[in-house]
């Protein structure tokens, strides 16, 4: 049993360290490709969206209130309102829709 745990921890350590180590060893020079620069610029936003969106949908018992709050948040974020305003508007919208549906 302890050999299995040791092997599991070793494999997890390798695959956790590998994504951090490879960019440092492969990209020693400054990246000049506009495509690669733009790709690397948008990756954090795409990952954050992919992690956050499922949580938004399943945050409430009613999917319609979750979708309504999500659309209100996206609208006010597009209009460049503040983070607190966007969050409160989305919560209030979700709360009101949960009573309607």
DRENVO-371867 format. One line per field, with one value per residue (C-alpha): residue in three letters; chain; x, y, z. Coordinates in steps of 0.5 Angstrom, whole numbers, always signed. Each point is the difference from the previous one (the first is absolute). Example, Ala and Ser with C-alpha at 12.3 -4.5 7.8 and 13.67 -1.06 7.14 Angstrom:
BEGIN
type <- [Ala,Ser]
mol <- [A,A]
u <- [+25,+2]
v <- [-9,+7]
w <- [+16,-2]
***
This chain:
BEGIN
type <- [Unk,Unk,Unk,Unk,Unk,Unk,Unk,Unk,Unk,Unk,Unk,Unk,Unk,Unk,Unk,Unk,Unk,Unk,Unk,Unk,Unk,Unk,Unk,Unk,Unk,Unk,Unk,Unk,Unk,Unk,Unk,Unk,Unk,Unk,Unk,Unk,Unk,Unk,Unk,Unk,Unk,Unk,Unk,Unk,Unk,Unk,Unk,Unk,Unk,Unk,Unk,Unk,Unk,Unk,Unk,Unk,Unk,Unk,Unk,Unk,Unk,Unk,Unk,Unk,Unk,Unk,Unk,Unk,Unk,Unk,Unk,Unk,Unk,Unk,Unk,Unk,Unk,Unk,Unk,Unk,Unk,Unk,Unk,Unk,Unk,Unk,Unk,Unk,Unk,Unk,Unk,Unk,Unk,Unk,Unk,Unk,Unk,Unk,Unk,Unk,Unk]
mol <- [A,A,A,A,A,A,A,A,A,A,A,A,A,A,A,A,A,A,A,A,A,A,A,A,A,A,A,A,A,A,A,A,A,A,A,A,A,A,A,A,A,A,A,A,A,A,A,A,A,A,A,A,A,A,A,A,A,A,A,A,A,A,A,A,A,A,A,A,A,A,A,A,A,A,A,A,A,A,A,A,A,A,A,A,A,A,A,A,A,A,A,A,A,A,A,A,A,A,A,A,A]
u <- [+0,+6,+3,-7,+0,+7,-1,-6,+3,+6,-4,-4,+6,+3,-7,+0,+7,+0,-5,+4,+7,-1,-1,+6,+4,-3,-1,+7,-1,-6,-6,+0,-6,-6,-5,+4,+0,-8,-1,+4,-4,-7,+2,-1,-7,-2,+2,-4,-6,+0,+1,-5,-6,-2,+0,-5,-5,+0,+0,-7,-6,-3,+4,-4,+2,+7,+0,-4,+5,+6,-3,-1,+7,+3,-4,+2,+8,-1,-2,+6,-3,+3,+1,-4,-6,+0,+0,-5,-4,+1,-2,-7,-2,+1,-4,-6,+0,+0,-6,-3,+1]
v <- [+0,+5,-2,+2,+7,+2,-2,+4,+6,+0,+0,+6,+3,-1,+2,+6,+3,-2,+6,+5,-2,-1,+7,+2,-5,+1,+7,+3,+6,+6,-3,+4,-3,+4,-6,-3,+6,+1,-7,+0,+7,-3,-7,+3,+3,-7,-4,+4,+0,-7,-1,+5,-1,-7,+3,+5,-4,-5,+5,+1,-5,+3,+0,+6,+4,-2,+2,+7,+2,-2,+4,+6,-1,+0,+6,+4,-3,+2,+7,+1,+0,-1,-7,+1,+3,-6,-5,+3,+1,-7,-3,+5,-2,-8,+1,+4,-5,-6,+3,+0,-7]
w <- [+0,+2,-7,-4,+4,-1,-8,+0,+4,-5,-6,+2,+2,-7,-4,+5,-1,-8,-2,+4,-2,-8,-1,+3,-4,-6,-1,+2,-5,+0,-4,-6,-4,+0,+0,+6,+4,-1,+2,+6,+2,-1,+4,+7,-2,-4,+6,+5,-4,-1,+8,+2,-5,+3,+7,-2,-4,+6,+6,+1,+0,-6,-7,-2,+6,-2,-7,+1,+5,-4,-6,+4,+3,-7,-2,+5,+0,-8,+2,+4,+7,+7,+2,+6,-4,-5,+6,+4,-7,-2,+7,+1,-7,+2,+6,-3,-6,+5,+3,-7,-3]
***
